[in-house]
Amino acid sequence: MSGLFALSIGQEYKGNFLTDLFRGTFYLQHLGEEYAGLSTQCGEGKIEIKTHRGLFRPNFINDLDGLEGTEGIGFCGTDREPFLIDSRVGEFSVCFSGNIINRPALVEELKNRGHSFVRQGDDVEIIAKLIARGDSVTDGIIKMTSGMRGAYSLVVLTRDGVYAAVCPSAQWPLVIGEKEGAVAVSSESAGFSNLGFTIVRDLEPGEIIFIRNGRWLETSQCMTKNENPQFCSFVWVYTGSPASRFRGISISLVRKRLGACLARKDIEEGFIPDVVIPVPDSGRFHAIGYFEEFCRQFQEGRISKIPRYEEALLKYPYAGRSFTPQEEAARTSEASIKMLPGGEDFRDLVAAVLDDSLVRGTQTRTDLVPKLRTLGLKETHLRFSNPALPSHCKWGKTTKIGETLAARLPSLSDRVAFLGVDSIRHNTIDDLVASIGLPRKKLCVDCDLPNNISQG
């Protein structure tokens, strides 16, 4: 998943356009670290674009000249975006987040129609060429969706304004924010408060909106209707910032509920650890919820002991995320850099170690568990908020077919032995659904189901 941000300002706007565009995009850095980009227009018919390899803030802090304007889009992700194209519907730039399942077929179709590719047919180039085939940008998005299999969200900057859209299946979010004289659309709401924006709502499945001069000029529910849109449950578990809300539901609150579910199961079985340790940063709110459930049951007199909460693992603040890189070697390298065992002695203690999920197991086995051993722990019990992942994500995450640990080692005891720990526990799909608070039919849990059998 990549981070997309769009901004439109009008005459009533009293802020600084570039400051808001810069910061709004920066607050999506956690969604992708390999490339960063901005594109703007000032109503005079010229679209400007700048892209950099690497992190957004250090690359753009001194490279904003020439990007002044009234509408703009920003990107943090795995490809070089925004992508600029000139077509019969005019010049436009586009940012894309998601996955195209039938990419080879679309590339072949476009080549047969005379199109050439300068970027070897990466997703955003395909998206741009498909949109350009429409009679308008809106028509192009609709036609693109009818011929594409996959899930996405996107923002398109034209000389007239900004289009934003999410696919009918709705796995990939976009949220709308407003303040006086300005409208923003973002992959997440986390940065809105610091920018003075108020959350309006999420884009609905299959919705296309158009913003210009700081106002809404058009809303279209015009894509193929999906009777059962399913929101990505992993946004609440891991992908999203804990400061964000998705479909109006606090991400940090969902993670604490998931941690509490794990604690209740341990308490029912009589397991009370000496210490609760989060895997930073992704496991922190899960661990808080786990610890708080012990505290709650202690206060109610149901248990006679509570564990300590300890930040025994520290993430080096200048390291990046180890989940977002596309290549395993890059993920492994970043994982080995980012985590530091604390300097305190936890000798002879039984620890519950909380994290969001267990995906491939590679980082856990080769990096996390050895660092936990240096703490001197007597026992290490891993607790994961997400259900076991027997399948891959077909909607754009980095996991591939047969790559998850649960797919390779279906037996829980085999996974315990493989990782070299004392026990593993996962929440169930029912726990996940209850913690989010939406009906199961509204949630995508494909990666939690064997062989990607959709529950819809």
N, C-alpha and C positions, 0 to 999 in steps of 0.2 A: 504494500500500500504506500502511495506517495502522498505528500501534503500539497493541497491546492488552496490558493487564496485569490479572491477577486475583490476589487474595490471600485466603487463609482461615487463621485462627489458632485454636488450641485452648488448653487449660489449661496445657500444658507450655511454651507460648511465653513467652520471656523478653525479647523485644524491645519495640519501640514500633510499634504497628500503623500509625499514620498516617505515621511516618517511612519504614517499608518500602514502603507503598503509594505514597507521594510519590516516593521515589527510584526504585522499580521502574518507574513510569510515566515519570519524567524520563529514564531511560536509553533510552527509545524515541523521544525527541524528533526524531532524525534521520529518522524515517519519516513525519513530517508536522508542519507548523509553523503551519497556519492556525487550528486549533481545539484546545482542550485540555479535558479533563473528568474528573471523579471521581464515583463513586457508591458509597455504603456502606450497610450495615445492621448493627444491633447485636443482632439476635435478638429484638427487641421488636415486630416487625411493620411497622416504618416504614423505607422506603427513602429515603435522602437523595441529592440530586444537585446538582452545581454544574458549570457549563460557562463557558468564557471563549473569546473570540476572541484568537488570538495564541499566543505561546510558553507552554509549561506552567509552567516554574519561576517566572518573574517574576509570573505571574498567581496562582499558588497558594501562594507562599511565605508570604503573610500572609492566606490565605483558606481555612484548614483547619478553622476552628471549625464545630462541628456535624456533622463527618464522622467522629467517633470511632465505632468499631465492631469487628466481628469478621470480616466479609467485605466485600470491596470490589472494584471494577473501575476501571481508568483508561484514558484514551484520548489519543493525539496523532495528528491527521490532518486531513483536508480538509473534514469536516462537523462540525456541532455534535453531539457525542456525549459521554456516553451518552444514549440516548433512553429516556424513562420512559413506560410505558403500564400501564393497569389493564385487566384482562381477566377472562374466566371462569376462567383458570388462576391468577389472582391478579395482584398488582402485580409488575412486573419492569422492570429497566433493561437495556439491551443496547448493546454496542459491536460494530461490524462492520468488517471489512477485506476488500476484494475488489471484485467487479464483477458486476452483474446484466445479462446480455445481453438477456434478454427483459423488461426493465423495463416498457415501454409496455403489453405484453399483461397483465402482472400487475396494473398499476395499473387498467387497464380492467376486469379481472375483479373486483378488490376493490370498485371503484365500483359495479359491477352488483350486488354483494352488499350494498350499502348503506353501505360505508365512505366516510368523508370524509378528506381529507388536509390537515393544517395546515402541512406543509413541502413542498408541491408534489411529493410522491411521491419524495423522495430515498431512497437505498438503505436506510438504517437504519430509516426509517419503514415501508417496505415489509416489511423483515425482521421488525420487531416485530409488525406486523399478521398476517403469515403464521404466526408462532410462536403468536400468541394464538388461532389457530383450532384448535389441537390440544387433546386431552383432558388433556395435561400438557405441560410445557416440552419434555421429550424427544420426545414424540409430535409436538409442533408443529415442532421442528427437522427431524424425519424427513419430515413432510408438506411442509414448506417446500422441502426439498431435492428431493423428487420432482417438484415443479412449477416449479422454478427452473433456468434455464440460466446458468451462470457459475461463478466460483470464489470461495471465501471462507474466512475463519476468523472466529469470533465468541466472545464471552464474554457470559453472561447472569447477572445478579444477581437472585436471588429472595429472599423472606423466609426461605427454608430453607437457601440456600447458593448456590454458583456453578456454572453449567454452562459448559463450554468445548467447542468443536467445530471440526473442520476438514472441508472438503467431501471427497467421495470422490476427486476428481481431485488433491487435495493440493498445489495450487500455492502455497497460502498457509500458512506454518508457524505452529505453536504448540509451545512447549517447556515441559516440566514441571520445576520445581525444588523441593527440599525442604530444610528444616532443622528442628531440634527444635521441634515444636509448630506448624509452619506449612507450607503448600503454596502455591506460586505457579505461575501459568501465564502465559507471556509470548510475544510475537511473536518475541523474540530472547533469547538467553542472556547477552548482553554484560554486563548489570548484576548477574547472579547472584553473582559472586565478591565484589563489594564489599558485597553485602547478606548474605553468609554462606550463600547457597543452593548446593546441589550439584545439578548437572544430572542428572536422572533419565533422560529420553528425550523425543523428539518425539512428539506425538500422531500416531497412525497415520491413513492415509487413511480418511475416513468415520467417525472415532471421536468419540464424545461421552463426556466424563467429568463427574463431579459431585464437588465438594469441599465439605466442611463441617467446622467445628471443627478445622481444621488436618490433616484426614485425607481419604484417598480413601474414599468410600462407595460408589461405583458406577463401573464402566467398561462402556460399551456399544459394541460394533461393530455398529451397527444401521441404518446407512444403506444405500442401494443399493450393492451391491458393485461395485467397479471393478477389472477384471482387469488394468488397466495404468495405475495412478496415475503421474503425472509431476510431479516436483518442479521448481519454477521455477529454471532455471539462472542467471537474472539475479540471484537472491539472492546467490549466491557472487561474481558479477562486480561488482555495484554496490550493490544495494539494502541488503544487510545490513551491519551494523557489522563491521569487520575483527576485533573482539574476540569475535565470536560464532562458534558452531558450528551448522551446519544439517545435519540427518541425521547428526550425529556427526562431521562433516568441518569442519575449520578453514577459515573464510572467508579469513583472511589467507594461509594456505598455498596455497589454490587460486589466489589472485591472483598470488602469486609464481611459481607454476608456469606460469601463463598468460604472464607477462612473460618467463620463461625460454624458452618456445616461440618468441616473437617474436625473441628474441636469437639463437637457434639458426638461424633462417631468415636473418637478416641476416648472420651469420657465414658461413653456407654460400655466400652470394652475394658475400662479400668486403667487406661494408659494416661498418665500425667507426667509429662517430661519435666526435667529440672529447668530447662531453658528453651525459649522460643527464639529462633534466629531467622530473620528474613534474608532472602537472596536479593540484594539491591540491584536496581531500583524496583524491578518488576514485582518482586514478592512482598514489598513492604506493607501495602494495605491488606493483602491477604493475611500476613502475619499479625497485623494489628487486630483484625477481626477474630483470628484464632485465639490470640491472647485475651481479648475482651470477653470472649465466651467463657473462658475459664474464670475470669474475674466475676462475671455475672452469676455463674453457678456457685461460686464460692460465697458470694453475698447472699444468695438464696439458701445457703446451707446444704447444697446438694453434694459438694465436695469439700474436703478438709485442707486442701493444698492448692496453691496456684504456682505456675512456673514463673521464672524471671523472663523479662523481655530484654534481649541483648542484640545490639548491632555489632555482631562479632565478625561480620564480613563487610568490607568497605569498598565502594566503587570509586576508583580514581576519577575525579570529576572531569578530567580532560580526555578521558577515553570515550570512544563512541559506542554505539549499540552493536551487539554481536549477532542479532537476529536478522537485521535488514540486508546485509550484503548477500549478493546472489551466489557467490562461490563459497564452497565449504572451507577452503583454505583461508579465505579472508575472515569468515566467521570464527574459525578456530583461533586465528591469530589475535583478533580483537578480544575474544573471550579470555585468552591467557594474559592479556595486558590489563583489562579493566578491573579485575577482582583482586582485592588485597585482604588477606586474613588479618584480623585485628591483633593488637599487641598484648591483649589480656590472656590469662591462663584459664581455660575451661576444663582442666583436667578432671577426669572421672565423672563428668556430667552427662546426662542423657538429654539429647537435643532433638527437638522437632524443627526441621528446617523447611520453611515455607517458600514456595515459588508458584508462579502462575501456571506453568504447564511443563510437561516432559515431551519434547518433540523427537529429536533424533537420538538424544542421550549422549552424544559425543562430548559436548562441553561438560556435561555433568560428570561423566566418568573420568575424563582426562584432566579436568581443571578444577571443578567445584569440589568434588569429593576429596582429592588430595589436599586441597587447601583447608577443608574442614578438619582433616586429620591432624594438621599442624596445630590446631587449637587444643589437642589433647582430649577430645571428647571420648567418653566411654562407649556411647552408642549414638548412631546417627540415623534418624528416621525422617525420610523425605515425605513431604505433604504437598500435593499439587492440586490447585483449585479447579483446573480444567479436567474434564474426564480424560481417560486414556485415549490416545489418538491412534486408532487402528488403521486409519486411511490418510490420504493426502487432502490438501485443499485444492479443489479444481477452479477456485475463483480468484487466484492471484497471489496467495502466500508463497513462501519460498519452498515449502515442502513438496516433494515429488512422490510419484507412485512407489510404494514399497520402502520409503525412506524412513518413516517414523519408527521409533523403537518398538512400540506395541505391535506394529505390523511385522517387524523382524522377529520379535520374541513375544508371542502371544501370551505365554505363561507369566504371571506376576512373579512367581518365585525365580524364574529365569532372569527377569529384569532386575530383581533385587541382587542376584548373584553377579550379573553383568556389571552393575554399577558399584558393587562392593559396599553396600550399606546394610542396615539392619532391617529396615522395612520401607515399603512404599504404600501410600494411600492416595487415591484420586476421589474427587467428587463424581457423582453420577450425572447423567444428562438431566434427570429430574431435579437434582440439586441445582444445576446450572440454570434451568428454566425458572425455578422458584426464586432464585437469587436475583435474576433480572426482573422478573415480575410481568413478563409478557406471555401470552399463550404460546405453547410450543410450536404451533403451526406458523407463528410469525417469526420464528428464529431459524437461522441456518446453523445446523449442527452437523453438516455433512462430514467433516473431518473426524467427528466423534462416533461415526457409524461405520460398521464393517463394509469395506468395498464401496464406499460412497453411495450407499442406498439412501436416497432422499426420503425423509419422513413425510414429505408433502404428498 
